């Protein structure tokens, strides 16, 4: 019930995961799947799931190895957690025969895969101990099967592998570094005490540095959440949050703030790992620019952060930027693609992905466009499916109502034919509109004017974008800013004006363009047309295409909205005349404004109206024609608020 009311309730999800673990297999499977559907990268939940499957049926004790393998195959690559991966290696040890060549090969491959993936984790110490214990315990010919096939010295080959693993393990700042170093000392001394002294003396400075870094690493990772449930991003102010209680909103906000804290801590930790605190030197002779262990640690830090912070775009962006800074462009692109998959409505990740491809040159133009087209195709497909479903439903209902019974033929001729209602697409969201706009701009940059115009045509025809003026404004601005040819831009603006003459924002953009091309006269004509149309729409004499409500359907709220549109347009017209017209022109617009809006406070020569005109006419940038006290007084009279901040107090020199 708590989850149905608030899916951001992490406490409720944790309770469900605990219940799943208590139920075991197979009873808890459905509960685990429910948790993991919402939190697919929670390594702790996956580990509990895997351990339940490994323990076997809670009634019979029988283990379903296929079920165990299925769980691990689904989670290991998603969750780079040493604890989860150790559960995997322990299962592989238990499920395979360590006295058999095939069994040893399978176990060894699992260990090697694991230490490559999470060997740099601070919690990977027990993994290294298990791995080294395994290498030394099994038959050397099974460990080094390739050497055995050549009848070589398998024992010596095994010792080389063990030494290599030890030297890597003791330079990884894990919580078992001291144990591993003591075991390494014993291993080398047991083989050759004389050689051991030289080898240990060589590695000792690196081990000391590892111990020093480990202390700082422990301090920095102490408060980090590794593999917990996914922290929710701050909930949007939409219909879902509007039905939430205050307690539910506070709970969601609390978990979101906890996620923000974790994001800050994880990013600080990743930056620390990027600084290479252990001062590991790359092998320049082989072309390395960064030591592989440093690269592995930084990547692991970001990947572990994203297990619980997959809905926080800043982590994905930093991770991709790090890859890009190291010239790993493909890794950067893959990281951003993963981020978009986790956050399909995050514009920042969408544009970062497209930008990362576009920066690589014109040969990546197709891939760059594909990033946008993936979103646009999905949106158009979703709209088409919704329309198809609606039409099918209406046609079914329409068919049922056509036959009104056995006497229908007697009255059919007298009835008007029924028509199925048409489907109206919902207004496109800001995210979708922005995606179309950025797609147009991208096409202009990477492929030129022809493709940009095709993109504009696609946007115009897209469902739900009929009342989004941004598409027309973008196309017009692209025509002007790139080619400095005002005719195509005018044509686009005029095309949009047929729909948006009642949209103050669109009118202002068109007027700004006209002023920019030194066509003040037509800018004035534009405002004349727009204010005239707004006054007619507010009076109910016409049905404006943007207003979208017939005169007979105007209610007080709609009339108030139309009056607000007219007021905004008149204010913009007055400001235009302030900058480009004469005093008589300003006074004329102000008079028409007052007459059209029917403002209270007497006629045009009454104090409120005069103050409104004066304040708007003589304000400039942050300068207002009134002191703070005067502006407060004017507001009480019904005048406009001052533009800009209140005047600062100045000290008077009385000397």
Number of C-alpha atoms within 10 A of each C-alpha: 7 12 13 8 13 18 15 26 21 19 14 15 21 15 11 18 25 16 14 25 23 14 15 22 26 16 14 21 17 12 19 21 17 15 20 20 10 14 21 22 26 24 28 18 25 26 25 20 25 25 20 23 26 24 15 20 16 17 9 7 11 13 16 15 14 9 16 20 16 11 18 18 11 12 19 19 12 16 26 26 28 24 19 23 28 23 17 24 22 15 19 21 19 12 14 15 15 21 12 13 17 14 17 24 18 17 26 21 13 20 27 14 14 23 20 11 20 24 29 24 23 20 18 25 24 18 25 26 17 15 23 21 13 19 21 16 12 15 19 19 20 22 24 20 20 13 18 16 10 9 10 14 13 21 17 13 19 21 17 12 16 21 17 11 18 21 18 14 26 26 24 26 28 26 19 19 25 17 14 22 20 11 16 22 17 13 18 19 16 10 11 10 14 10 12 18 13 10 16 17 11 11 14 14 12 18 21 15 16 22 21 14 18 19 13 14 20 14 10 16 14 9 12 17 18 25 25 20 25 24 26 24 20 18 13 9 8 8 8 11 15 11 11 14 12 11 9 18 18 12 17 24 18 16 20 20 16 14 22 18 13 20 24 12 18 25 18 13 20 21 16 15 20 16 12 18 15 19 13 15 14 15 12 10 7 7 8 11 12 15 15 13 20 21 16 17 22 22 18 21 23 21 22 27 27 28 25 26 29 27 22 24 21 17 22 26 18 16 22 26 21 19 18 16 10 13 11 13 19 13 17 26 21 13 21 24 21 15 25 23 14 15 17 14 13 16 17 13 23 21 19 20 24 24 15 20 23 20 12 12 11 14 11 16 19 14 14 25 19 15 18 20 15 10 17 20 12 11 16 14 12 12 17 14 12 14 16 13 13 16 17 12 13 17 15 12 12 16 12 10 11 12 12 11 8 7 9 12 11 8 9 13 9 8 8 7 8 10 9 13 11 10 13 10 15 11 14 17 12 12 12 18 21 15 20 26 20 18 25 27 22 22 22 20 17 19 15 13 18 11 17 22 17 13 22 23 15 14 23 19 10 18 17 19 20 19 17 21 21 19 23 24 21 20 23 26 22 21 21 17 11 12 12 13 12 16 12 17 25 18 12 18 25 16 13 24 20 12 18 24 24 26 21 22 18 21 26 18 18 25 24 16 22 20 17 11 13 11 13 19 12 13 23 19 11 20 23 16 14 22 28 18 19 29 23 16 27 26 16 18 13 16 18 21 15 16 20 9 16 14 16 10 11 17 11 9 9 14 17 13 14 22 20 15 22 27 20 17 26 27 19 19 24 24 18 20 21 18 10 16 15 11 11 10 14 20 16 13 20 23 16 14 22 17 12 20 16 12 14 12 14 11 15 18 11 11 16 22 22 14 19 18 22 14 20 20 20 12 17 12 7 11 15 21 16 17 14 16 10 12 21 15 14 20 15 12 14 16 21 19 16 23 17 12 10 15 13 8 7 6 6 6 5 4 3
